[in-house]
Amino acid sequence: MAQTAIRGTFFDFIDDPWKHVGEEHLAARFVRDGLLVADDGVIVAFGDYDDVVADYPDVDVTHILDRLITPGFIDGHIHFPQTRMLGAYGEQLLPWLQKSVFPEEMRYGDREYAEEGATRFFDTLLASGTTTCQAFTSSYPVTTEVFFDEAARRNMRVIGGLTGIDRFAPDEYLVTPESFYDDSTDLIERYSGAGRNLYAITPRFGLGASNELLEQCRRLKAEHPDLWVNTHISENPTECRDLLAAHPDCDDYLGVYEKYDLVGPKFSGGHGIWLSDDEFRRIAASGASVTFCPSSNLFLGSGLFRLGRATDPEHRVKLSFGTDMGGGNRFSMLNALEDAYKVGMLNNTLLDGSVNPRNQDLAEAERNKLSPYRAFYSLTLGAAEALYIDEWVGNFEVGKEADFVALDWTAGPPALEWHQSLLVDEDGPATVEDAATLLFGVMMVGDERSVDETWIMGARAYKKG
């Protein structure tokens, strides 16, 4: 067995910090001088260096100095074939899809183009510290094949699947319900559970799927109950309005997916900006999850996600965070955290005086505040739990896969190093509070330049040049 040992300063989570209001550090684990040992990429020992090394006296140790090592970031919502057109100007969701997205995604029907896109996509993920993603591909089976093949070549854990759309897109990009079922069945047989690949039944969004296509999604889920379901939900007001006009028997967006038995554990809906309180409660009760995509929500002008409502302890919704690249204009989950923090602060301005259209209370306002504990939990263990992959990834527990990122807390824009020196001296973080303070600086002032190394299954996959 190939054995790897890493010595450095580690920070991960053992619980949900939203459960520990005022004492969020209790959810985190900080090991100032730690040792992580992996056999064939799986963690077999982790803890204080002096304690662990006694059991591995002959192990060859890699030292990662002056860095903060966290579990690899998990992007819960991203679009593989939008790599080249991220940052498209001037439109909201529905016209943006027609003008910029579908023309580019149609190019991924060509295998050679898709393979070049895959190289660039995964290179950029790793350079951003993202080790796992749940991704949309395209309506062409070849795009999904290339996505899974490239992920397997890099030994990365990913969730993906053929994207189903049979309305509101160019004719040559549409599937038929029958072809979607047949192609999905073939892809499931070839890729589901192969290596680290996980398969998601993927209706693109409610408005783009006919009743017949959604019926085929229900059929696939019934035949393969252990598969994931990945889609969009309640992203844009016009989308929500048009969807309910197409489904007059449903009271809300979630009801459309419920009608076809798609909502439950391993279901995740991206965005969720315009979900009602009742929809949040039903999502929580079902074990489904929502992916918060703050950068995209701001870039496309879709709205402000109610983070404080989603994290209501009475009806706690499982949450991952996503870049939604290319709706989001960055690959970096650190930038997603920056925007998420700002969304929470904007939501709390609604409490000013008599202007409170979302009827927040003070407890919800407190939950809108994205501390570094809440933020980095949401990229690691929280995302893993929301996506039902926490048996494999999310923290440094023995038995999990050794995917992690080494952060240089001084690297980024020129102002970052001096800013961080105000917080922690040159010896680095000595306590969990020190580490969290540095991480807040990274997420608010830093960017992907703060990612120094990214490791996949105990092997270095990226090193900043």
N, C-alpha and C positions, 0 to 999 in steps of 0.2 A: 504494500500500500504506500502511496505517496504521502508523506507526512510534511506538514507545514507548520511552523511556529512563528507567531508575530508578537513582538514585545513593543508596548507603547502605552499610551493613555487612551482609555476607552470610556465611551458614554453610550448607554442604551436605556431601554425602558422595560420594566417588569409589570407595569400597570398603567391605567388610563389617568393622566393628570387632571382631567376634568372632574374626576371623583374626589380630588384632594384640594378643594378650594382653599387657598391660603397656605397650603403645604404641598404644592405640586412637586417639590423635590422628592417626596416620598415615592413617587411613581418612577423615578429615574435611578439608574445605577451608574456610579462613577468609580473607575479603577485607575488611580493615578499611574501606577507602575504595574501593568497587567501583562499576562501571557495568554494568548489564544493558540490552541493546538488543534489542527485539523488533519484527519486522515481521509484521503481521496475527496477533499473538499468539504467534509462534514465535521463540525466541531465536536471534538472528543474531550476537551478540557478548556476551562476558562476561569480566570480569577487572578488574585494577586500573584505577581511573578514568583516570589519566594515560595509560595504554597504549591504552585503548579509545577515549577521546574524540578522540584524534588522527585516527582513521578516521571519526569522526562529528562534525565540528566544528560543524555547523549543527543538530544534533538538539536538540529541546526536552526538557530534563531535568526530571523530577520528583524532588525531594529528599525522602527519608524519613529524618529525622534522629532520633538517639537511640533507634533501634529495631534489633532483630536480625532480619534477613530470612532466612527458611528456605523451602525448597520447601513447597508446600501439603500439608497432612496428608491421608493416605489412610486411610479407614476401611474395612477389609476385610470387615466383617460388621455389618450394621445392618438393621433392619426398618422400612421406610417406613411401614406402616400402624399402627405401635405408638406413634406420637408422643404421642398424648393419654393413653395409659394407663401411661406409664413410672412406675416407682416403686410398682407394685401390691403390696399388703402380704401377707406371711405364707405363701407357698406355695413349694414346690419345682417343678421344671420341669413335670411332666405335669399335676398339678392346676392349676398357674398358667395353663397354656395353656387349659384348659377354662373356668376361672373368669373370667379377665381378658382373655386375648389373642383367642381366637376371636370372642367377642361384638363386640369393637371392630373387628377386621379385617373382619367381615361388613358393617359400615357402609360400607366402602370399595367395595362394589358399587354404590353411588350415586355417579355422576360428580361431582355438585356437592359432596358431602361429601369425596370424594377430592381434588378440586381445592383445597378449603380446607386439607386436610391437607398437600398438596404444598407450598403456599405456606409454611406454618409449618415444615415439614420442612426445606426448602432454605434458608429464612431462618436457621434455627437452625444448620444445618451451616456456613454461611458465617460466622456470628458466632462459631463455635467454631474457625475456621481450617481446616475440612475442605473441600477442593476437589474430592476424588474419593471416591466410595463404591462399594462392591459391596453391593447391597441386595436383600433379599427384598421382594416386593410382596404379592400375595394370590392366591387361586385364581380371582379374577375378572379377565378380560382388561382391563376398564376401568381397574383399578388400575395395571396395567403401562403402559397407554397414557398415563395421566395422569403417571406417574412419568417416563417418557421425554420426554413433551412439555414438562414443566416444566424438566427438566434441559436440554433443547435451547434453551428460551427463555433460560436463563441461561448457555448455552454451556459447561456443565460436562461433564467426562468422567465417565461413570458406567458401571457394569456392573449389569445386572438382568435379570429374566425372570419369566414367569408361574410362580407357586409351585404345585407339584404335590403334592396330598395327597388320598388317597382312603380313608383309614382314620383312626379315632381323632379325629374332629372332628364337629361337628354336621352332620347330613345335608345341610342346605341350603348348607353350605360345601364339601362334597366335590366333586371332579371325577370323571369317568370316565377311564380310560386313553385312550379314543378321543378324548374332547373335549380332553383335555390335549394330545395330539399335534396335533390339528387347530388348536386355538387357538394353540399354540406356533408352529406352522408359519406361521400368518398373521402373528403378531407378529414373528417372525424376518424375514420378507420385508419388513415395513414399517419395522422399527427397527434391525436389526443393521447396524452400520456407517454409519448415518445420522447425519451430523455427528459428534459425539463419543460417541454411544451404542454400547455393546458389549453383546452378548446372552449371557446365561448360562442354560443348561438347569438348572432348579432344582427337583429333588425336595426337598421340605421337610426330611425326615429319614427315615432308613431305616425306622423303625417306622411312619411315616405313609404309606408307599408300598407298595402291593401288588406282587407279582411282575409283574403285568401293567403297572402304571404304570412300574416300573423298566425293563421291556422297551421301553416307548415312549421312555423317556429314552435307552436304548441306540440305538434306531432314529434318534432325532433327532441324537445325537452322530455316528453313522455317516454320516448324510446331510449334516451340517454339522460336519466335523471341526475347523474353526477356532474353533468357539464355546467359551465357558467352561462349566464345570460348578460350581455353587455349592450347598452343602448343609450339613448339620450332621453331626458325627461324635463319638461317645463323650462325650456331655455329662454324662449322669446315670447312676448305677449301675443304677437300675430300668429306664431306657430300654435300656441295653446288655443287661441280662438278658432283657428281653422280646423284643428284636430277635433274639437268638440262638435263643430258643425258636421264633420264627417262621421262622427260617432254619437248621434243624438241619444242613444241609449245609455251613455256614460255621463256621469256628473263631473268628472275631472280627468286629468291626463293619466294619473296612475290607474284609474279604472279601466282604461283601454288595455293596459298590460295585464291587469287582474282578470279581465274577461277571457284572456287566452292562457290563463294559468302560468304566467311567466314570472310572477312576483313571489319571492321567497329567498331562502339562503342561496347565495351565489348569484343573485340578481343585483346588478348595479346600474343606476341611471345617472348619466352625466349631467351636471349643472343644478337642476332642481331649484332654480331661482324663484319660480312662481308657484311652488307647492303650497297648498293650504295647510293649516294646522292639522286638519283631519288626515290629509295625505301623509304628513310627517308621522302621525301616530300609527297609521296603518303600515307604513314602511318599517317602523321600529318593531311593531308586533310581529311582522312577517319574517324578520331576520334579514331583510334585503338591505341594500346600502345605497348611498348617494356619493357621487364624486364631486367635490367642490373644485371648480376651475376658475379661480379669481382673475387670472391674467386675461383669459379669453372673455370672461363676462364683462370686464372693463373695456377690452379692446373692441369688441363688437357692440358695446353699449347695451348688453342684454339685461343688466340689472345687478342688484346686490343680494348675494346669498345670505340667508338668515342663519349664520353660524350659531348664534346663541339659542335659537329655537331648535335647531337640529341636535344640539347637545343638552337639551332639557333632560335632567336625570329621570324624570317620570316617563319619558318616551324617547330614550336615547337612540338616535339613529346611528348606525354604523357608517363611518365616514372614511373615505380616502380623499386625497388631494390629487389634482391632475393639472398638467400644463395645457391640455387640449391643443397642443401644437398641431396645425397652424392657426386655429382660432386664437390661441395664445401665441404671443410673438416671441417666446423664448423656449428653449428646451430645458432650462435650468429650473429644478424644483425650488432652489433657493429664491429665485425671482417670484415663483408662485407664492412662497411664504411672505415675501415682501408685500405683494399685492393683497394677499389674504389679510394681513395685519391692517392694511389701509381700509379694506372693505369693512372689517369689524369696527374700526373707528368711525367710518362714515355712517354705519348703521346706528351707532350710538348718538350721533347728532340728532336723530329723530326723537330723542328724549328731551330736547331743548324746549322749555316752555310748554306751550299747549300743542305743539306740532309733534304728533306721535301717530302717524298713519298706520304703523304696524303694531300698535298696541303692545309695545314692549314693556316689561317690568324691569326693576333694577337687577334682579337675578339674571335675566336674559342679557341685559347690558353687560354684566360682568363676564358672562360666558362668551360674549363677542370678542373679548380681549385675547389676542393670540400671543400668549407668552412663549418664550423659547421652548419650554417644556411641552406645551400643547402643540406647538408647531412641529418640532422634530419627532414627537410621538406620531403625528399625523402622516409623516413621510415614511415611517418605519413600522413599528409594531401595530399602530392603529390602522394603517393601510393594509397590513397583512391580515389583521383580524377582519376588516371590512370585506376583503376580497376572498376570505377563507383560504388563505395560503400560509397562515401562521404556523402550521406544522413544519414548514420548510424554512421560512425566512422571517425577519422582523426584529430579532434581537440576537444576543450572543449565547443563548441557552444551548447546552450540550444536546446534540442530535440535529441541530439546524445547520443549514448550508452556510458556508463561510463567505458570504457576500458582504463587503464593507467598503467604506470610503474613508480616506485619510484627508482631513481638512486642515489647510494652512490658514489659521485664523487671522494672519496678517496680510494675506495675499488677496488682491482685488484692486479696486480703484486706489489711486495714490493716497487718499485720505485715510484708508482703513487701518494701516499699520499704526499710525499715531493715535487714532481713535482707540484701538484695542489696548495700546500701552497705558492709556488712562485707566483701564479697567483691571488689568492683570499685569504683574511685573514680568521680567524676562525669564523667570523660572517656569512660567506657564501656570495653568490652573492647578490649584491645590485642593479644591473642594468641588462638590457638585454645583454649588452656586456660582463659583468662578467659571466652570465649564459652561453653564447655561448663559451666563453673561456674555461670554465670548461668542457663543452660538447666536445670540440675538444680534450681536454686531455683524456676524457673517451674513445673517439672513436680511438685515436691513441695509447694510452698506456694501457687502460683498456681492459676488456673483460666481459664475462657473470658474473664474480664476482662483477661487478659494479651494477648488478641488485639486489636490496634489496627486493622489493616487486612487484608483478604483480597482478593487479585487473581486474576482468571480470564482467561487468554489475554491478558495485558498490559493489562487494564482493571480498575479498582477496582470490586469487587462489594460490598464491605462496608467501612464506616468506623464505628468505635465513636463513639457520640454523646457 
